[in-house]
Amino acid sequence: QVQLVESGGGLVQAGGSLRLSCAASVSPFVFYNLGWYRQAPGKQRELVATISSGSTTNYADSVKGRFTISRDNVKNTVYLQMNSLKPEDTAVYYCKADRRIGSLVYWGQGTQVTVSS
C-alpha cells in the first residue's frame, strides 16, 4: 500500500525556519513528480512548490525566494525548506506524488505549520 508520510511541522515565530520531509513508498520513486501543497482554514488547497521527476522546480509566487523544494531519490523523500516564515504561511502542508503514466496520484495526511507573529 502506498504511503506518503509528512513530518517536520510545528510552531515557529515569524522569520524562523522549518524543514518539512515526506517519505513516499511509491515505486519507482524516480519516475514520480512531487509537490507540496497547503490549506489554510477556510481556504482552498493551493500549490506551494513542485519538483518533477527530472528535478525541475516550480514555486508559488508567494514563496519564491523563501522556500526550496528538493528530492532525494535514494531515500525516497521530498523536502521543503521554509525560511523567513510569515504568519500567512500558517496552514496544513500536504505532500503529493503523481505519475502521468497510469494517472497515479497520492497524497499524504498533512502536517500543521503555525507561524506566530
N, C-alpha and C positions, 0 to 999 in steps of 0.2 A: 504494500500500500504506500502510495506517495505521501510524503510528509514534508512540509516546509515549516521550520521551527525558528521563530524570531527570538532574539534576545538583545539585551543592552539598553532597553528603555529605562526611563526613570524621571526623577525630578531634578532639574538643574536651573540655576539662575540665568537670567538674561546675560548674553555674552559668553556663556560657557559652551562646552563641547560634549558631545556624546558620540559613540560609535555603535551603530546597530549591526547585528550579524543575522544572517539567515542561512541555516543549514538545510539543504534540499536533498531529498533522496531520489530525485528524478535521475533517469539514466537513458542515454549518456548525457551527463551534465553539460558537456562542452557544446552540445547542439541546441541548448535552450537559451532563449533570450530571458533576461532577468530584470526585475524592476522593483522599485519602492513606490508605494502609494500611501496617501494619508487621508484620514477622515476626521474632521473636527465635529464637535456636537452641533447638530442642526444643519450640517453642510454635506454636500455630496463628496464621495471619494474622488480624490484628484491625484494626478501623476506628480511624482516628485522627481524621479530620475530613473533612467533605464540604461542597461548595458546589453548590447547584442552578443550573439554567440561569437562574433568577430571582435568583440570588445569596443565597439563604437558606443559612445555615451551620448545621452541626451538629458537635459535638465529643464525643469520648470523655471521660468524667468525669476520667480520669487526666491529661488535658492541658488541661482548661479553665483559662483564665486565664494559660496559659503559651504556648500555640500559637495562631497565627492563620492561617487559610486565606484566600486571595484569588485572584481571577482577572483576567486582562487579555484582554478579548475582541478586542483589536486585535492583540496579539502571540501570540494562541492559546496562552497559557501560564497554568498554575496554580502558585501559590506556597504554601509552608508556612514561615512564620516561627516558629522554635522558640527560645524564651527559657527561662532558668532550667533548663537541661537537667540531667537526673538520670541516674545510671548505668543505671537501669531503662528509660530511653528508647533504650538501645542495641538496634539492630535493622536489618534491611534495610527501607528505606522504598520503597513502590511507589505509583505514580500509576495511577489508574483513570479511564476516561471511559466513560460509559454513556448510552444514549438509549432511552427506553421504546419509542418507535416503531421497529419493526424488531428490538427486543430486542438492540440492539447493545451489546457490552461489549468494551473494550480495556484491556490492562494494559501498563505499562512494564516494563523489565527490572530495575528496582530500583537503589537507591543505598545504600551502607552508611553508617550513622551509629553512631559509637562514642563513648560518653561515659565518660571515666575519672574515678575518684574521687580 
